[in-house]
């Protein structure tokens, strides 16, 4: 999906790596900064990066503010949403 929006391979790879390595930290920073909105912000897509860490170590639930089932469900929902958006962008893009 990023490639359809940005169309520069190096930038897409860089953004992807940033999301993978810093997504969880960015999510925690956002939630702590706006703690009054934590109920909504805990569902941000960067928080879904915790799924692999939290399933292996339940202590991460304190950081993500989501249970394992909520985190897995959120990851699946965001995956479907981003696949649909990416497919739509690919479909309308002239190749």
Secondary structure, DSSP 8 states (H G I E B T S, - for coil): -HHHHH--HHHHHHHHHHHHHHHHHHHHHHHHHTGGGHHHHTTSGGGGGGHHHHHH-GGGHHHH-S-HHHHHHHHHHHHHHHHHHHHHHHHHS--
